[in-house]
């Protein structure tokens, strides 16, 4: 009890006011002068209420004062006992190395490579809720945009403003970016970390050497390849496209092989950009692997005060029962003696509503439980989406008619592989908010995916037709061969028959000659 104190002591400031109000009410109830304004002085001795009745009249005020005092004490949070609670702090480091060279403006990925790269980094940061993250931008040189921090909101706020035009000199130096990422980790005192190189560069030798040195220092280098092998022209801000010294249009193409070699040298993985989360799965797995060592080093306990205020609710309930209906007192006493099943008492059911409990479960990644608690349809839809129930999430988002709701519905439908319906949802989002860049980018990504899928289907159909034609040609050749073999056999048989007839005729002629000679 030596450490007795209140978690929310400001509630105690209301006690003097409550007591003052109750004192004023008691004075009003016991003040006989109020009758002097309505009755003759000669009648006052006959209508004044006795002291015993005054005590009964004071009882409701006293009960109200006691109830309010207990309620205020409970709300103020009395504590005097500490509980040890396990804590975990993940110290894994991720440094995103974003390429801002001019080739990232190429439009082979819609709307362009840089926008798709920024969206992918945004998805990564939203999936990564713990650990430290930094952002480095590079072109001809590398620059730290945000040092290692647990505040990913700052990175997300700055990410959309990064453009190649901000870089002082154009070029591509991924090796300098890797060195800058290693330096950030070392300055933070971290012996392990992951560097994610987001680039369309063909990984020159200095970058591979830098990745090998980073791996030797304890840092993993993974690569996210941006672009296609077909490539696309690079548009200029003033119009036209980038051309080389000979006047030919520059067509940057993604070359996966050097990037794979760079990732191998850095002890990481190479991932081409995809419209789903497959490219991030291995990155997140690498981060979790790195984080396991940090978890073992940072697991511990912390002290937390156990709130005792809820125990004051029991006498408060008794006083309320007495004050409103005295017959309830016996009922309360009987209920206290009834046997109850043993169960844990959760204070959250007293102090938190459904949405608050759902938010707690959501933050703990218990999405199924969060979906059961949430009453707000948008929050419930978000929990269902994270739980993989995309169809149900889309139905809930359909209940509202804002651009963000249609955008989220489009994402859920795309996850459910209902691509045409997702395109319709993105269109509605863009009709409501033409500047919704995420909806436009996701719509372009789905359209590109459908186009690739259609191209693959067309190629498959052509291949199937070619296979059928080849089989038919083989069958026709086989039939012709069989007919030819049959014809050859028939010709041989005819020749044999003719030969047999000729032999018989020769024998008959010889026999006739022999018969003539005998005669």
C-alpha positions in Angstrom: 0.0 0.0 0.0 3.0 2.3 0.2 2.8 2.7 -3.6 -0.9 3.6 -3.6 -1.8 6.2 -6.2 -4.4 7.0 -8.9 -3.8 6.5 -12.6 -6.3 9.2 -13.5 -6.3 11.6 -10.5 -8.1 14.4 -12.4 -11.4 12.6 -11.7 -10.9 13.4 -8.0 -11.3 17.1 -8.8 -15.0 16.4 -9.3 -15.5 15.2 -5.7 -15.7 18.6 -4.0 -18.3 19.8 -6.5 -20.4 16.6 -5.9 -20.2 17.0 -2.2 -21.1 20.7 -2.4 -24.2 19.8 -4.5 -25.3 17.1 -2.1 -24.7 19.5 0.9 -26.9 22.1 -0.8 -29.6 19.5 -1.5 -29.6 18.4 2.2 -30.0 22.0 3.3 -32.9 22.5 1.0 -34.6 19.4 2.3 -34.1 20.4 5.9 -34.9 24.1 5.6 -38.4 24.9 6.9 -38.2 28.5 5.7 -39.4 27.4 2.3 -42.9 26.8 3.7 -43.1 30.4 5.0 -43.7 31.7 1.5 -46.8 29.5 1.1 -48.4 29.1 4.5 -49.5 31.4 7.3 -47.2 31.7 10.3 -49.9 30.2 12.6 -50.0 27.0 10.6 -46.3 26.3 10.4 -46.0 24.4 13.7 -48.7 22.0 12.5 -47.1 21.1 9.1 -43.4 21.0 9.9 -42.0 17.6 9.5 -40.3 15.9 12.4 -36.7 15.0 12.7 -37.2 11.3 12.1 -38.9 12.0 8.8 -36.0 14.3 7.9 -33.6 11.5 8.4 -35.6 9.4 5.9 -35.6 12.3 3.5 -31.8 12.6 3.7 -31.3 8.9 2.9 -31.6 9.2 -0.9 -29.1 12.1 -1.0 -26.7 10.2 1.2 -27.0 7.1 -1.0 -26.5 9.3 -4.2 -23.4 10.9 -2.6 -21.9 7.5 -1.7 -22.6 6.1 -5.1 -21.1 9.1 -7.0 -18.1 9.0 -4.7 -17.5 5.3 -5.4 -18.0 5.9 -9.1 -15.4 8.7 -9.2 -12.9 6.7 -7.2 -13.3 3.8 -9.6 -12.9 6.1 -12.6 -9.7 7.6 -11.1 -8.0 4.3 -11.3 -6.7 3.3 -7.8 -3.6 1.1 -8.0 -1.1 -0.2 -5.5 0.1 -3.5 -7.1 2.4 -4.1 -10.0 2.2 -7.0 -12.5 5.0 -8.3 -14.6 4.1 -8.5 -18.3 6.1 -9.9 -21.1 7.2 -7.4 -23.7 8.7 -7.8 -27.1 10.5 -5.3 -29.3 11.6 -6.2 -32.7 14.8 -4.6 -33.8 15.1 -5.9 -37.3 16.3 -3.3 -39.8 15.1 -2.7 -43.3 16.7 -0.2 -45.6 14.8 0.5 -48.8 17.1 1.6 -51.7 14.8 3.3 -54.3 16.1 3.9 -57.8 15.3 7.5 -59.0 17.2 7.3 -62.3 15.4 8.6 -65.4 14.7 5.1 -66.7 12.2 4.6 -63.8 9.8 6.9 -65.8 9.5 4.2 -68.5 5.9 3.2 -69.2 6.2 -0.5 -69.7 4.5 -0.9 -66.3 1.4 1.3 -66.0 1.4 4.2 -65.3 5.2 4.0 -65.0 7.9 2.0 -63.2 8.4 4.5 -60.4 4.8 4.7 -59.5 4.5 0.9 -59.3 7.7 0.8 -57.3 6.3 3.3 -54.8 3.1 1.4 -54.4 5.0 -1.8 -53.8 7.1 -0.1 -51.1 3.9 1.2 -49.6 2.5 -2.3 -49.4 5.7 -3.5 -47.8 5.7 -0.9 -45.1 2.0 -1.5 -44.3 2.6 -5.2 -43.9 5.7 -4.5 -41.8 4.4 -3.2 -38.5 7.5 -3.6 -36.3 11.2 -3.0 -36.6 13.2 -0.1 -37.9 13.0 1.1 -41.5 15.0 3.6 -43.5 14.7 5.0 -47.1 17.6 5.8 -49.4 17.1 7.4 -52.9 19.8 7.1 -55.5 20.6 8.0 -59.1 24.2 9.1 -59.9 24.7 9.2 -56.1 22.8 8.0 -53.0 21.1 10.2 -50.4 19.3 9.3 -47.1 15.7 10.4 -47.2 14.7 9.0 -43.8 17.2 7.4 -41.4 16.3 4.2 -39.5 13.1 4.8 -37.6 10.1 3.0 -36.3 7.8 5.7 -37.6 6.9 4.3 -41.1 4.3 7.1 -41.4 7.1 9.6 -42.1 8.4 7.4 -44.9 5.0 6.9 -46.4 4.4 10.7 -46.3 7.6 11.4 -48.2 7.5 8.5 -50.6 5.0 10.0 -53.1 7.1 13.2 -53.5 10.2 11.3 -54.7 10.8 12.0 -58.4 13.9 11.7 -60.7 13.8 15.5 -61.2 14.8 15.9 -57.5 18.2 14.2 -57.9 21.1 16.6 -58.5 22.6 14.4 -61.2 21.2 11.6 -63.3 22.8 8.2 -63.6 22.5 4.9 -61.7 24.8 3.9 -58.8 23.2 1.1 -56.9 26.6 0.3 -55.4 26.6 3.7 -53.6 23.1 3.0 -52.3 24.2 -0.3 -50.8 27.1 1.3 -49.1 24.8 4.1 -47.8 22.4 1.4 -46.4 25.2 -0.4 -44.6 26.4 2.8 -43.1 22.9 3.6 -41.7 22.7 0.2 -40.1 26.2 0.5 -38.5 25.4 4.0 -37.3 22.3 2.6 -35.5 24.5 0.0 -33.8 22.8 -2.9 -35.7 24.9 -5.9 -36.7 22.2 -7.4 -38.9 19.7 -6.0 -41.4 18.2 -6.3 -44.8 18.8 -4.0 -47.8 16.1 -4.0 -50.4 17.3 -2.7 -53.7 14.3 -1.5 -55.8 15.7 -0.8 -59.3 15.6 -1.4 -63.1 19.4 -1.2 -63.4 21.4 -4.1 -64.9 23.6 -4.3 -61.7 27.1 -3.2 -62.8 30.1 -4.8 -61.2 30.6 -2.2 -58.4 27.1 -2.9 -57.1 27.8 -6.7 -57.0 31.0 -6.0 -55.1 29.2 -3.7 -52.7 26.6 -6.4 -52.1 29.3 -9.0 -51.4 30.9 -6.6 -48.9 27.5 -6.0 -47.2 27.0 -9.7 -46.8 30.4 -10.1 -45.3 29.5 -7.3 -42.7 26.3 -9.2 -41.8 23.7 -7.5 -43.9 21.5 -9.2 -46.5 20.9 -7.6 -49.9 17.7 -8.5 -51.8 16.6 -7.0 -55.2 13.1 -6.1 -56.5 13.3 -5.8 -60.3 11.1 -3.1 -61.8 10.2 -3.2 -65.5 9.8 -5.7 -68.3 12.2 -7.4 -70.7 10.5 -5.7 -73.6 11.1 -2.2 -72.2 9.5 1.1 -73.2 10.7 4.6 -74.1 11.5 7.1 -71.4 9.2 10.2 -71.6 10.7 13.7 -71.0 8.8 16.3 -68.9 8.9 18.8 -71.7 7.6 16.2 -74.2 9.2 13.6 -76.4 11.5 10.7 -75.3 15.0 10.3 -74.2 17.5 9.6 -77.1 21.1 8.6 -77.2 24.0 10.4 -78.7 23.2 9.0 -82.2 19.6 10.2 -82.0 18.1 6.7 -81.4 15.4 6.4 -78.9 16.6 4.8 -75.6 14.6 1.7 -74.7 15.6 0.4 -71.2 14.9 -3.3 -70.7 15.0 -5.2 -67.5 17.8 -7.7 -67.4 17.0 -10.2 -64.6 20.3 -12.2 -64.7 22.7 -9.5 -63.4 20.2 -8.6 -60.7 19.9 -12.3 -59.7 23.7 -12.5 -59.5 23.7 -9.3 -57.3 21.1 -10.8 -54.9 23.1 -14.0 -54.7 26.3 -12.1 -53.9 24.4 -10.2 -51.2 22.9 -13.4 -49.6 19.4 -12.3 -50.5 16.8 -13.1 -53.2 15.7 -11.6 -56.5 12.0 -10.9 -57.1 10.4 -9.5 -60.2 7.6 -7.0 -59.6 4.1 -8.7 -59.5 0.6 -7.3 -59.0 0.0 -9.5 -56.0 2.0 -10.0 -52.8 4.2 -12.9 -54.1 7.2 -10.6 -54.6 7.0 -9.4 -50.9 6.5 -12.9 -49.4 10.2 -13.7 -49.5 11.3 -10.2 -48.4 9.0 -10.4 -45.4 10.3 -14.0 -44.7 13.9 -12.7 -44.8 13.0 -9.9 -42.4 11.3 -12.4 -40.0 14.4 -14.6 -40.1 16.6 -11.6 -39.2 14.2 -10.6 -36.5 14.3 -13.9 -34.7 17.7 -13.2 -33.3 16.6 -9.8 -32.2 13.6 -11.2 -30.6 15.7 -13.5 -28.4 17.8 -10.6 -27.4 14.9 -8.2 -26.7 12.3 -10.4 -25.0 11.8 -9.4 -21.4 9.2 -8.1 -19.0 7.9 -4.8 -17.9 5.9 -3.6 -14.9 2.3 -2.6 -15.3 0.0 -1.3 -12.6 -3.0 -3.5 -11.9 -6.1 -1.4 -11.7 -8.3 -2.0 -8.6 -11.1 0.3 -9.5 -13.5 -2.4 -10.8 -13.8 -3.9 -7.3 -15.6 -0.7 -6.2 -18.4 -1.5 -8.6 -19.7 -4.2 -6.2 -20.5 -1.8 -3.3 -21.6 0.8 -5.9 -24.2 -1.7 -7.3 -25.4 -2.4 -3.8 -25.9 1.3 -3.1 -27.7 1.8 -6.4 -30.0 -1.1 -5.7 -30.8 0.3 -2.3 -31.4 3.8 -3.7 -33.7 2.8 -6.5 -35.5 -0.1 -5.1 -34.8 -1.5 -1.7 -36.3 -4.9 -2.5 -33.3 -5.5 -4.9 -30.9 -5.7 -2.0 -31.9 -9.3 -1.0 -31.7 -10.3 -4.7 -28.2 -8.9 -5.0 -27.1 -10.8 -1.8 -28.6 -14.1 -3.2 -26.8 -13.6 -6.5 -23.5 -13.1 -4.7 -23.9 -16.6 -3.1 -24.9 -18.4 -6.2 -22.2 -20.8 -7.5 -20.6 -19.5 -10.7 -18.5 -21.4 -13.3 -14.8 -20.7 -13.0 -13.7 -18.3 -15.7 -11.3 -15.5 -16.2 -12.6 -12.0 -15.6 -11.7 -9.7 -18.5 -11.7 -6.0 -17.6 -11.9 -5.2 -21.3 -15.6 -6.2 -21.3 -16.2 -3.5 -18.8 -14.1 -0.6 -20.2 -14.1 -1.2 -24.0 -16.9 -1.2 -26.6 -17.0 -3.6 -29.5 -15.1 -1.4 -31.9 -12.3 -0.9 -29.3 -12.0 -4.6 -28.6 -12.0 -5.2 -32.4 -9.2 -2.6 -32.8 -7.1 -4.4 -30.1 -7.6 -7.7 -31.8 -6.7 -6.1 -35.2 -3.5 -4.6 -33.9 -2.6 -8.1 -32.5 -3.2 -9.5 -36.0 -6.2 -11.6 -34.7 -8.2 -10.6 -37.7 -11.0 -13.3 -37.3 -11.6 -12.2 -33.7 -11.5 -8.5 -34.8 -14.1 -9.2 -37.5 -16.4 -10.7 -34.9 -16.1 -7.6 -32.6 -16.3 -4.8 -35.0 -19.6 -3.1 -35.4 -18.4 -0.4 -37.9 -18.8 -2.0 -41.4 -15.6 -0.4 -42.7 -13.5 -1.7 -39.9 -15.2 -5.1 -40.1 -14.4 -5.2 -43.8 -10.8 -4.4 -43.2 -10.6 -7.3 -40.7 -12.3 -9.7 -43.1 -9.9 -8.6 -45.9 -6.9 -9.3 -43.7 -8.4 -12.7 -42.8 -8.6 -13.6 -46.4 -12.4 -13.4 -46.7 -12.4 -11.1 -49.7 -15.9 -11.7 -50.9 -17.4 -10.8 -47.5 -15.2 -7.7 -47.3 -16.3 -6.5 -50.7 -20.0 -6.9 -49.7 -19.4 -4.7 -46.6 -17.5 -2.0 -48.5 -20.4 -2.0 -51.0 -22.7 -0.6 -48.3 -20.9 2.8 -48.6 -20.5 5.1 -51.6 -17.2 6.9 -51.1 -14.2 6.7 -53.5 -12.2 5.0 -50.8 -14.9 2.3 -50.2 -15.0 1.6 -53.9 -11.2 1.4 -54.1 -11.1 -1.0 -51.2 -13.9 -3.1 -52.8 -11.9 -3.2 -56.0 -8.9 -4.5 -54.1 -11.0 -7.2 -52.4 -12.6 -8.3 -55.7 -9.1 -8.5 -57.3 -7.9 -10.6 -54.4 -11.0 -12.9 -55.0 -9.9 -13.1 -58.7 -13.1 -11.3 -59.8 -11.1 -9.0 -62.1 -13.9 -7.6 -64.2 -15.9 -6.6 -61.1 -12.8 -5.1 -59.6 -12.3 -2.9 -62.7 -15.9 -1.7 -62.3 -15.3 -0.8 -58.7 -12.1 1.1 -59.6 -14.0 3.0 -62.2 -16.6 4.1 -59.7 -13.8 5.2 -57.3 -12.2 7.2 -60.1 -15.6 8.7 -61.0 -16.0 10.0 -57.5 -12.3 11.0 -57.1 -10.5 11.4 -60.4 -7.2 12.1 -58.5 -7.2 8.8 -56.7 -3.8 7.6 -57.9 -3.9 4.3 -56.0 -7.2 3.3 -57.7 -5.8 4.3 -61.1 -2.6 2.4 -60.5 -4.4 -0.8 -59.3 -6.8 -0.6 -62.2 -3.9 -0.4 -64.7 -2.3 -3.3 -62.9 -5.4 -5.5 -63.2 -5.9 -4.5 -66.8 -2.2 -5.4 -67.5 -2.6 -8.7 -65.7 -5.8 -9.5 -67.7 -4.0 -8.6 -70.9 -1.0 -10.8 -70.0 -3.5 -13.6 -69.1 -5.3 -13.1 -72.4 -2.0 -13.2 -74.3 -1.1 -16.4 -72.5 -4.5 -17.8 -73.3 -4.2 -16.8 -77.0 -0.7 -18.3 -77.1 -2.0 -21.5 -75.5 -4.9 -21.6 -78.0 -2.5 -21.2 -80.9 -0.3 -23.9 -79.5 -3.3 -26.2 -79.0 -4.4 -25.5 -82.6 -0.9 -26.1 -83.8 -0.7 -29.3 -81.9 -4.0 -30.5 -83.3 -2.8 -29.5 -86.8 0.4 -31.4 -86.3 -1.5 -34.4 -85.0 -3.8 -34.2 -88.0 -0.9 -34.0 -90.4 0.8 -36.9 -88.7 -2.5 -38.9 -89.0 -2.9 -38.0 -92.6 0.7 -39.0 -93.3 0.1 -42.3 -91.4 -3.1 -42.9 -93.4 -1.2 -42.2 -96.7 1.5 -44.5 -95.6 -1.0 -47.2 -94.7 -2.7 -46.8 -98.1 0.6 -46.9 -99.9 1.6 -50.1 -97.9 -1.7 -51.7 -98.8 -1.3 -50.7 -102.4 2.2 -52.1 -102.4 1.0 -55.3 -100.8 -1.8 -55.5 -103.4 0.6 -55.0 -106.2 2.9 -57.7 -104.9 -0.1 -60.0 -104.5 -1.1 -59.3 -108.1 2.4 -59.9 -109.4 2.5 -63.1 -107.4 -0.9 -64.2 -108.8 0.3 -63.4 -112.3 3.5 -65.3 -111.7 1.5 -68.3 -110.4 -0.8 -68.2 -113.5 2.2 -68.0 -115.7 3.9 -70.9 -114.0 0.7 -73.0 -114.3 0.4 -72.1 -117.9 4.1 -73.1 -118.5 3.5 -76.4 -116.7 0.4 -77.0 -118.8 2.3 -76.2 -122.0 5.1 -78.6 -121.0 2.5 -81.3 -120.2 0.9 -80.9 -123.5 4.2 -81.1 -125.3 5.0 -84.2 -123.3 1.7 -85.8 -124.2 2.2 -85.1 -127.9 5.7 -86.7 -127.9 4.3 -89.8 -126.1 1.7 -90.2 -128.8 
